[in-house]
Amino acid sequence: MMAGSTPTLRRRQLASRLRELRESAGLSIKEAADGIECSPAKISRIETAQRGAIPRDVRDLCVLYGITDQTKIGELMEMAREAKQPGLIQEYGLTAAEDKVRDYINIETTATSISEFQTAFLPGLLQTEDYARALIRAMLPRMTQEVLESRTQARIKRQEILRQQDPPQYWAVFDEAVLMRPVGDGHTMHQQLSRLIEVAGLPNVTIQVVPLAIGPYMGLDNSFVLFNIPDLPTPDIIYLENLTTVNYLEKPTDIAPYREAIDRLRAVALDPRASMALILQTRDSFKIDG
């Protein structure tokens, strides 16, 4: 697989290239579908990266679109193969059924910058193992122990991106209530808040806390993550999640309100130095049993 690529990124890149080729050929989605004898829904899903394309379909579409350069056709077919590789699923110990976790990891490991806002709990990239395990168990109480451990270890492994060579710029903003909400016992919280102080010392990491005294503010009702991936035709991706669904926003008009929210959040939050002081103060309020 090409350096810096992931199945999700390659699928999105391929989707954009195939859509551009079809439009340049002056064909509709239905005409493209008729040309390779498939349903219009299949072409639509391929072009929106909702499903991968097999190399044979890519070859047939290139022929239909009048592409004669065999090198270009070969490159597109290779992108289709890369989009099918399950490397990260195996590396993180996840099953193929955990699509939303897989896709999130693929995007996260490709981004050059990540801005995250949370109102209810600490971001996954900042969690200790004990905090992560207690949080996942509380939020998904019917999860088996095996899946719990798989999810927990995957979350901890993800954190390696913050310390890797050429890491992404990571900016985390979260509400003060996140610091005050106990997850696990006092020892877990004490260790967790100590971890925040440690990670904040990395040159690529910025942490800010929005104090309760601010009152309501833009974004209070909506946690989200903004990824920037320059290799994509639309480099910004917003990730949203609720109890049963996840959503990725890529249209500039959809992303604009979140960019405004990020700017406002950074402005109303304590600066990084004052945020660390608040985290230290809160950490010392948690009693360590024994």
N, C-alpha and C positions, 0 to 999 in steps of 0.2 A: 504494500500500500504506500502511496506517496507520502513523504514527510509532511506532517501537519494535517493530514486528511483523516476523516472519519466517515463511516457509512452514511450518517445523516447529512454531513456536509456534501459528500459526493452526490447523494441523491438529489439534494437541492440544486447543486450546480448543474447536474445533468438535466433536471426538470427545466431549468431556465434556458439551457442551450437548445433543447428540443422544441420548446415553445417558440423561441426566436427563429429557428429553422422553418417551422411550420408557417409562421406568419410571413417570413420572407418568401416562401413558396406560394403565398396567396391562398392557402387552403384553410378551410374551417376544421373544427374538431371532428365533425361528422365525416367530412371528406377524407381526413386522415384515417379515421377509424375504418371507413369503407375500403380504403386503400390497402390496409393490412388485415382486413377481415376480423375486426374486433369491435367491441362496443364503444360508443363515444364516451361512456363513463370511464372506461379504462384509460383512454387517452387523457381525459381530464384529470384523473387521479395521478397519472404519471407526471403531467405538466405542473401539478400543484404539490408534487413530492409526497403525496399521501400514500403512494406505493412505488416500489422500485420497478425498473424496466429490465427485462432479460436482454442479454446481448443480441439475440436474434431479432427481437422487436426493434431495437435501436438500429441494427443494420437495415432492416426492411423500411423503417421510417426514413433513414438517410437516402435510400434509393428512391423512395417516393418523393422526397423533397428535392431531388435532383443533385445530391451531393456525389461527386465523382472522385474526390480526393480520398484515396484509401487510407492515408495517414490520419486524416481527420476522423474518418469512420472508425478506424482502429482505436483512436483515443477515446471516442465516445463509448465504444463497446467496453473498453477497459474501465471507464468510469462506472458503467453499469455493473461490472463484476465487483469493483471495490465497494459499491453501495450495498452489495449483498453479504460482504464479509462480516462474520459475527464476532470479531476479535474482542471488542469491549464487553460483550455479554459474557464471554468466557473469562476474561481478565478480572472482571468485577464479581464473578460468581453469581451472576443473575441468570434467571431462566428466560427463554425466548418470550414467555408470556408477559414479562414485565416491561412492556413496550415503552410506557411513559418514563420509566426510570432510565432505560437504555437511551432513548432519544435525548433526554435531558443531559446525560453524561456525555454523549457524543458532541452536543453543542457546547457544553461547558468546557470540554477539553480543547476545543478549537478556537474559542474566543480569545481575542487579544485584550479585551477589557470587559469587566463585569461590574455592573452597579446593581446592588440588591437592597430592597427595603422590606423589613418585616415588622409586623405589629404584635404578633402573638408569641413567637419563639425565636431563638437565635438562628442565624443562617447555618445551613449544613456545613459549609466550608470552615466554620468556626467552632463546631461542636466537639466536645470530648466524646470518647466512646461511651462512657456511662450516661452522659446527658442524652446522647443520640438514642441509645437503647431504651431509656426510660420514656423518652418522648414518643418514639415510634410505637412502643407498647401501649401507651396511654391513648394515642390517636387511632390505633388500629387494634383494638383489644382481642379480636378473633384471629389474629395472625398466628400461625404456628411458630413454634420456637425456631425451627429450621429457617423459615423465611425471615423471621425477625433478625437472626444472626447474619443472614445473607445481606439484608438491607443495611444493617448497622455497619458491617465491614465494608460494604460498597461505599457508604457515606464517608467513612474514615479514609478509605483509599483515595477518594476524590480529592482530599485535601492536599495530596502530593503536588497538585498543579501550582500551589502557591509558593512552593520551594524549588520547583524544577528550574532548569536552565531556561532563560527567557520566559519567565512566568507572566501571566496576564496581570494587568493592573486591576486590583480588586478594591471596590469602595462599598462598604457596608454601612447602612443607616438603619437604626431600629429604635422603636419606642422604649422609653424608660421602663414601662410596664414589663417588658421582656426580661429585664434584669431582676425584677422583683418577684416574678412568678416562679415558685420553686418547682423544679423538675428533678425528681429523685430526692435524695436526702440532703442535709446540710453539707456533707462532705462533697457530694457531687457538684453542688452549686459553687462551693468554694473553689474547687478545682477548675470548674468551667469558667468562672470569671477570671481566674488566674491565667487560663489559656488565652482569653481575649487580650489581656495585657501583653502576653508573650507574642502573639501573632501580630499585634499592632506595631511591633518593632520591626517587622519586615519592610523593606523599602518600597515594595509594590502594594502594600495594604494600608488602607485608610479606614478607620472606624469612627463613626459619630453616633451620638445618642440624642434623640429628641426628648427633652425633659417634659415631664407631666405638666409643669407650670405653664407651658406654651398654650395649653388648651387644644381645641380642635385645629386641624391643619389639613392642607391638601394631601390626599393619599392615606389618611388615617384609616379609611375603610377598605384598603386594597393593597395587600402585599404583592410585590412583583419583582422580577429580575429583568434587567436589560443587558443583553449580550451584544457585543460588537464583533463581527467577523468580516474583515475587509474583503476576503475572497468571494463573498456572496454578491450577487447582483444588487440585492437590497441588504446592506451590511448589518442593520440593526434588527434584533428580534426581541420582542417582549414575551416573557413567560408568565402565565397566570395559572393558578391551580385552586380548585376547591375540593370538597369532599369526594366527589365522584368523577370529575373531569379535569382535563388540562387544556390549555389553549395557547397557541403561539400566534402572536400578531406580527405582521411584517409590512403592512402598508404604511407609508409615511404618515398618512392622515390618522391612522390608529395609534401610531407610536408617539406623535407629537404631544398629546396630553401627558404621557408618562415622562417624556423628557422635561416638560415644564414642572411636573411634580418632583422629579429628581433635583432640579435646580432649587426649587422652593424648600425641599426637605433639607438640603445641605445648608441652606441659608438660616433656617430656624433651629437646626440642631446645634448642640454645643460643638465647639471646635474640637479637633482630635485630642488636644492636651486636656481640656476641661472634661471631655468624655472619659478619658482614662482615669481622671481623678474621681469621677462619679462611679465608675466601675469598681475602683479600688475600695471606695467607701461602702458600696453595696456588698462587695465580696466579704468585707469584714463583719457585716451584719449577720451573715449566715454562720451558725454554730456548727463546729465540727464535733460530732459525737465521739466520745472516747478520748 
